[in-house]
């Protein structure tokens, strides 16, 4: 066998030793990597990563839901405050109307139909001749109640100019008959 080794060229011998060394190293590396690789450990780590991602998404959605609830609650509180103010205004208006109703109950007032005289004035104008004092008193009471001359004219079916004359207000010339 020594004769066989003596016949091989030294360069081939070095090449053979290097190939044998690389093969041994590769086998040792595979064994070391095989011991380090654990499929269960890899699957556990991947599952933990996915769980952490889902927990983060769940937390993000929870925060978004909390923000939406906060905004909705603020809008609701604003609307409730507006409604409370409207209720207070309605209560004040009810009190005002009740006090006006009490004032009207104290004044003997005939019905509105009795205030209207359907006969036109003698001069042919569209104004109506209503001479009783009671309608004038009723018109003044309506003015004290907060009605403007146009609303009073609509309610009594009389021209606005007559209403302004009864109330002692100057006629601006723009008012027309009701």
Phi and psi restraints in degrees (value plus and minus 20) as a CYANA .aco file:
   2 UNK   PHI     -87.0   -47.0
   2 UNK   PSI     -47.3    -7.3
   3 UNK   PHI     -91.5   -51.5
   3 UNK   PSI     -51.6   -11.6
   4 UNK   PHI     -87.9   -47.9
   4 UNK   PSI     -59.3   -19.3
   5 UNK   PHI     -92.1   -52.1
   5 UNK   PSI     -53.2   -13.2
   6 UNK   PHI     -90.6   -50.6
   6 UNK   PSI     -46.0    -6.0
   7 UNK   PHI    -103.2   -63.2
   7 UNK   PSI     -36.6     3.4
   8 UNK   PHI    -101.4   -61.4
   8 UNK   PSI     121.4   161.4
   9 UNK   PHI     -88.9   -48.9
   9 UNK   PSI     119.3   159.3
  10 UNK   PHI     -80.8   -40.8
  10 UNK   PSI     -48.8    -8.8
  11 UNK   PHI     -88.5   -48.5
  11 UNK   PSI     -59.3   -19.3
  12 UNK   PHI     -88.1   -48.1
  12 UNK   PSI     -57.5   -17.5
  13 UNK   PHI     -82.5   -42.5
  13 UNK   PSI     -62.5   -22.5
  14 UNK   PHI     -84.8   -44.8
  14 UNK   PSI     -60.3   -20.3
  15 UNK   PHI     -84.6   -44.6
  15 UNK   PSI     -61.5   -21.5
  16 UNK   PHI     -83.5   -43.5
  16 UNK   PSI     -62.9   -22.9
  17 UNK   PHI     -84.7   -44.7
  17 UNK   PSI     -61.7   -21.7
  18 UNK   PHI     -84.1   -44.1
  18 UNK   PSI     -62.1   -22.1
  19 UNK   PHI     -84.1   -44.1
  19 UNK   PSI     -62.9   -22.9
  20 UNK   PHI     -82.5   -42.5
  20 UNK   PSI     -59.7   -19.7
  21 UNK   PHI     -86.2   -46.2
  21 UNK   PSI     -63.2   -23.2
  22 UNK   PHI     -84.4   -44.4
  22 UNK   PSI     -58.0   -18.0
  23 UNK   PHI     -84.8   -44.8
  23 UNK   PSI     -63.3   -23.3
  24 UNK   PHI     -84.7   -44.7
  24 UNK   PSI     -61.0   -21.0
  25 UNK   PHI     -85.1   -45.1
  25 UNK   PSI     -61.2   -21.2
  26 UNK   PHI     -84.7   -44.7
  26 UNK   PSI     -60.9   -20.9
  27 UNK   PHI     -85.2   -45.2
  27 UNK   PSI     -62.5   -22.5
  28 UNK   PHI     -84.2   -44.2
  28 UNK   PSI     -58.4   -18.4
  29 UNK   PHI     -86.3   -46.3
  29 UNK   PSI     -59.4   -19.4
  30 UNK   PHI     -84.1   -44.1
  30 UNK   PSI     -62.0   -22.0
  31 UNK   PHI     -84.0   -44.0
  31 UNK   PSI     -61.7   -21.7
  32 UNK   PHI     -86.7   -46.7
  32 UNK   PSI     -64.1   -24.1
  33 UNK   PHI     -87.8   -47.8
  33 UNK   PSI     -55.2   -15.2
  34 UNK   PHI     -84.8   -44.8
  34 UNK   PSI     -56.4   -16.4
  35 UNK   PHI     -91.8   -51.8
  35 UNK   PSI     -55.3   -15.3
  36 UNK   PHI     -95.0   -55.0
  36 UNK   PSI     -54.9   -14.9
  37 UNK   PHI     -98.2   -58.2
  37 UNK   PSI     100.4   140.4
  38 UNK   PHI    -147.0  -107.0
  38 UNK   PSI      91.8   131.8
  39 UNK   PHI     -83.0   -43.0
  39 UNK   PSI     -52.9   -12.9
  40 UNK   PHI     -88.0   -48.0
  40 UNK   PSI     -63.0   -23.0
  41 UNK   PHI     -82.9   -42.9
  41 UNK   PSI     -61.7   -21.7
  42 UNK   PHI     -83.4   -43.4
  42 UNK   PSI     -64.3   -24.3
  43 UNK   PHI     -84.7   -44.7
  43 UNK   PSI     -58.3   -18.3
  44 UNK   PHI     -83.7   -43.7
  44 UNK   PSI     -64.0   -24.0
  45 UNK   PHI     -84.4   -44.4
  45 UNK   PSI     -61.3   -21.3
  46 UNK   PHI     -84.9   -44.9
  46 UNK   PSI     -60.9   -20.9
  47 UNK   PHI     -84.1   -44.1
  47 UNK   PSI     -60.1   -20.1
  48 UNK   PHI     -84.0   -44.0
  48 UNK   PSI     -59.7   -19.7
  49 UNK   PHI     -83.9   -43.9
  49 UNK   PSI     -65.2   -25.2
  50 UNK   PHI     -85.1   -45.1
  50 UNK   PSI     -59.9   -19.9
  51 UNK   PHI     -84.0   -44.0
  51 UNK   PSI     -62.3   -22.3
  52 UNK   PHI     -82.6   -42.6
  52 UNK   PSI     -59.2   -19.2
  53 UNK   PHI     -85.3   -45.3
  53 UNK   PSI     -64.9   -24.9
  54 UNK   PHI     -86.2   -46.2
  54 UNK   PSI     -56.3   -16.3
  55 UNK   PHI     -84.1   -44.1
  55 UNK   PSI     -59.6   -19.6
  56 UNK   PHI     -85.5   -45.5
  56 UNK   PSI     -61.7   -21.7
  57 UNK   PHI     -85.7   -45.7
  57 UNK   PSI     -60.3   -20.3
  58 UNK   PHI     -82.9   -42.9
  58 UNK   PSI     -63.2   -23.2
  59 UNK   PHI     -82.8   -42.8
  59 UNK   PSI     -60.8   -20.8
  60 UNK   PHI     -82.3   -42.3
  60 UNK   PSI     -65.2   -25.2
  61 UNK   PHI     -85.3   -45.3
  61 UNK   PSI     -56.3   -16.3
  62 UNK   PHI     -84.1   -44.1
  62 UNK   PSI     -62.0   -22.0
  63 UNK   PHI     -84.5   -44.5
  63 UNK   PSI     -63.5   -23.5
  64 UNK   PHI     -81.6   -41.6
  64 UNK   PSI     -62.8   -22.8
  65 UNK   PHI     -83.4   -43.4
  65 UNK   PSI     -59.5   -19.5
  66 UNK   PHI     -83.1   -43.1
  66 UNK   PSI     -62.3   -22.3
  67 UNK   PHI     -83.8   -43.8
  67 UNK   PSI     -62.3   -22.3
  68 UNK   PHI     -82.7   -42.7
  68 UNK   PSI     -62.7   -22.7
  69 UNK   PHI     -83.9   -43.9
  69 UNK   PSI     -59.1   -19.1
  70 UNK   PHI     -84.6   -44.6
  70 UNK   PSI     -63.4   -23.4
  71 UNK   PHI     -85.2   -45.2
  71 UNK   PSI     -63.3   -23.3
  72 UNK   PHI     -82.9   -42.9
  72 UNK   PSI     -60.1   -20.1
  73 UNK   PHI     -85.5   -45.5
  73 UNK   PSI     -59.1   -19.1
  74 UNK   PHI     -84.4   -44.4
  74 UNK   PSI     -63.0   -23.0
  75 UNK   PHI     -82.9   -42.9
  75 UNK   PSI     -61.4   -21.4
  76 UNK   PHI     -83.8   -43.8
  76 UNK   PSI     -62.2   -22.2
  77 UNK   PHI     -83.4   -43.4
  77 UNK   PSI     -58.9   -18.9
  78 UNK   PHI     -84.0   -44.0
  78 UNK   PSI     -66.0   -26.0
  79 UNK   PHI     -84.5   -44.5
  79 UNK   PSI     -58.1   -18.1
  80 UNK   PHI     -84.9   -44.9
  80 UNK   PSI     -58.8   -18.8
  81 UNK   PHI     -84.4   -44.4
  81 UNK   PSI     -61.1   -21.1
  82 UNK   PHI     -84.6   -44.6
  82 UNK   PSI     -62.4   -22.4
  83 UNK   PHI     -85.6   -45.6
  83 UNK   PSI     -58.8   -18.8
  84 UNK   PHI     -80.9   -40.9
  84 UNK   PSI     -62.0   -22.0
  85 UNK   PHI     -84.2   -44.2
  85 UNK   PSI     -59.9   -19.9
  86 UNK   PHI     -84.5   -44.5
  86 UNK   PSI     -57.9   -17.9
  87 UNK   PHI     -85.3   -45.3
  87 UNK   PSI     -61.7   -21.7
  88 UNK   PHI     -83.2   -43.2
  88 UNK   PSI     -61.9   -21.9
  89 UNK   PHI     -84.3   -44.3
  89 UNK   PSI     -60.1   -20.1
  90 UNK   PHI     -84.4   -44.4
  90 UNK   PSI     -60.1   -20.1
  91 UNK   PHI     -82.3   -42.3
  91 UNK   PSI     -62.4   -22.4
  92 UNK   PHI     -84.2   -44.2
  92 UNK   PSI     -59.5   -19.5
  93 UNK   PHI     -87.3   -47.3
  93 UNK   PSI     -58.4   -18.4
  94 UNK   PHI     -82.2   -42.2
  94 UNK   PSI     -65.1   -25.1
  95 UNK   PHI     -81.2   -41.2
  95 UNK   PSI     -61.7   -21.7
  96 UNK   PHI     -83.8   -43.8
  96 UNK   PSI     -64.1   -24.1
  97 UNK   PHI     -87.2   -47.2
  97 UNK   PSI     -57.2   -17.2
  98 UNK   PHI     -85.5   -45.5
  98 UNK   PSI     -59.2   -19.2
  99 UNK   PHI     -87.2   -47.2
  99 UNK   PSI     -58.5   -18.5
 100 UNK   PHI     -85.7   -45.7
 100 UNK   PSI     -57.8   -17.8
 101 UNK   PHI     -83.8   -43.8
 101 UNK   PSI     -60.4   -20.4
 102 UNK   PHI     -82.3   -42.3
 102 UNK   PSI     -60.0   -20.0
 103 UNK   PHI     -84.6   -44.6
 103 UNK   PSI     -60.7   -20.7
 104 UNK   PHI     -88.0   -48.0
 104 UNK   PSI     -55.1   -15.1
 105 UNK   PHI     -83.5   -43.5
 105 UNK   PSI     -49.9    -9.9
 106 UNK   PHI     -95.0   -55.0
 106 UNK   PSI     -44.6    -4.6
 107 UNK   PHI    -115.6   -75.6
 107 UNK   PSI     107.1   147.1
 108 UNK   PHI     -92.1   -52.1
 108 UNK   PSI      93.3   133.3
 109 UNK   PHI    -143.3  -103.3
 109 UNK   PSI     107.0   147.0
 110 UNK   PHI     -93.7   -53.7
 110 UNK   PSI     150.1   190.1
 111 UNK   PHI     -89.6   -49.6
 111 UNK   PSI     138.8   178.8
 112 UNK   PHI     -80.7   -40.7
 112 UNK   PSI     -51.6   -11.6
 113 UNK   PHI     -82.0   -42.0
 113 UNK   PSI     -49.6    -9.6
 114 UNK   PHI     -94.7   -54.7
 114 UNK   PSI     -38.4     1.6
 115 UNK   PHI     -99.9   -59.9
 115 UNK   PSI     -42.8    -2.8
 116 UNK   PHI    -109.5   -69.5
 116 UNK   PSI     109.2   149.2
 117 UNK   PHI    -134.5   -94.5
 117 UNK   PSI      93.3   133.3
 118 UNK   PHI     -98.8   -58.8
 118 UNK   PSI     -19.4    20.6
 119 UNK   PHI    -107.6   -67.6
 119 UNK   PSI     109.7   149.7
 120 UNK   PHI     -90.2   -50.2
 120 UNK   PSI     142.5   182.5
 121 UNK   PHI     -86.7   -46.7
 121 UNK   PSI     140.6   180.6
 122 UNK   PHI     -88.1   -48.1
 122 UNK   PSI     -45.9    -5.9
 123 UNK   PHI    -100.1   -60.1
 123 UNK   PSI     -21.0    19.0
 124 UNK   PHI      67.9   107.9
 124 UNK   PSI     -21.1    18.9
 125 UNK   PHI     -94.1   -54.1
 125 UNK   PSI     150.5   190.5
 126 UNK   PHI    -102.9   -62.9
 126 UNK   PSI     -23.1    16.9
 127 UNK   PHI     -95.0   -55.0
 127 UNK   PSI     130.2   170.2
 128 UNK   PHI    -121.8   -81.8
 128 UNK   PSI     129.1   169.1
 129 UNK   PHI    -112.4   -72.4
 129 UNK   PSI      81.9   121.9
 130 UNK   PHI    -139.3   -99.3
 130 UNK   PSI      78.4   118.4
 131 UNK   PHI    -112.1   -72.1
 131 UNK   PSI     -37.6     2.4
 132 UNK   PHI     -82.9   -42.9
 132 UNK   PSI     130.4   170.4
 133 UNK   PHI     -96.2   -56.2
 133 UNK   PSI     -52.2   -12.2
 134 UNK   PHI     -81.0   -41.0
 134 UNK   PSI     -60.6   -20.6
 135 UNK   PHI     -82.8   -42.8
 135 UNK   PSI     -56.8   -16.8
 136 UNK   PHI     -83.3   -43.3
 136 UNK   PSI     -60.0   -20.0
 137 UNK   PHI     -84.1   -44.1
 137 UNK   PSI     -60.0   -20.0
 138 UNK   PHI     -84.8   -44.8
 138 UNK   PSI     -60.9   -20.9
 139 UNK   PHI     -83.1   -43.1
 139 UNK   PSI     -61.8   -21.8
 140 UNK   PHI     -84.6   -44.6
 140 UNK   PSI     -57.8   -17.8
 141 UNK   PHI     -85.2   -45.2
 141 UNK   PSI     -61.1   -21.1
 142 UNK   PHI     -82.5   -42.5
 142 UNK   PSI     -59.0   -19.0
 143 UNK   PHI     -84.4   -44.4
 143 UNK   PSI     -61.2   -21.2
 144 UNK   PHI     -86.2   -46.2
 144 UNK   PSI     -46.8    -6.8
 145 UNK   PHI     -97.6   -57.6
 145 UNK   PSI     -28.0    12.0
 146 UNK   PHI      89.7   129.7
 146 UNK   PSI     -17.0    23.0
 147 UNK   PHI     -99.7   -59.7
 147 UNK   PSI     126.7   166.7
 148 UNK   PHI    -111.3   -71.3
 148 UNK   PSI     146.9   186.9
 149 UNK   PHI     -78.2   -38.2
 149 UNK   PSI     -55.1   -15.1
 150 UNK   PHI     -86.6   -46.6
 150 UNK   PSI     -60.8   -20.8
 151 UNK   PHI     -86.9   -46.9
 151 UNK   PSI     -58.8   -18.8
 152 UNK   PHI     -85.5   -45.5
 152 UNK   PSI     -61.3   -21.3
 153 UNK   PHI     -82.0   -42.0
 153 UNK   PSI     -60.2   -20.2
 154 UNK   PHI     -85.9   -45.9
 154 UNK   PSI     -59.7   -19.7
 155 UNK   PHI     -91.1   -51.1
 155 UNK   PSI     -56.8   -16.8
 156 UNK   PHI    -118.1   -78.1
 156 UNK   PSI     -22.8    17.2
 157 UNK   PHI      37.9    77.9
 157 UNK   PSI      21.3    61.3
 158 UNK   PHI    -141.7  -101.7
 158 UNK   PSI     137.4   177.4
 159 UNK   PHI     -86.4   -46.4
 159 UNK   PSI     129.4   169.4
 160 UNK   PHI     -83.1   -43.1
 160 UNK   PSI     -54.8   -14.8
 161 UNK   PHI     -82.2   -42.2
 161 UNK   PSI     -60.4   -20.4
 162 UNK   PHI     -85.3   -45.3
 162 UNK   PSI     -61.0   -21.0
 163 UNK   PHI     -82.2   -42.2
 163 UNK   PSI     -65.7   -25.7
 164 UNK   PHI     -83.5   -43.5
 164 UNK   PSI     -57.4   -17.4
 165 UNK   PHI     -84.3   -44.3
 165 UNK   PSI     -63.2   -23.2
 166 UNK   PHI     -85.3   -45.3
 166 UNK   PSI     -58.8   -18.8
 167 UNK   PHI     -99.1   -59.1
 167 UNK   PSI     -33.4     6.6
 168 UNK   PHI      60.0   100.0
 168 UNK   PSI       1.7    41.7
 169 UNK   PHI    -115.9   -75.9
 169 UNK   PSI     126.1   166.1
 170 UNK   PHI     -89.8   -49.8
 170 UNK   PSI     122.0   162.0
 171 UNK   PHI    -105.3   -65.3
 171 UNK   PSI     104.9   144.9
 172 UNK   PHI    -101.2   -61.2
 172 UNK   PSI     -21.9    18.1
 173 UNK   PHI      63.1   103.1
 173 UNK   PSI     -29.5    10.5
 174 UNK   PHI    -115.9   -75.9
 174 UNK   PSI     -32.0     8.0
 175 UNK   PHI     -99.0   -59.0
 175 UNK   PSI     123.0   163.0
 176 UNK   PHI    -138.0   -98.0
 176 UNK   PSI     150.8   190.8
 177 UNK   PHI     -87.4   -47.4
 177 UNK   PSI     127.2   167.2
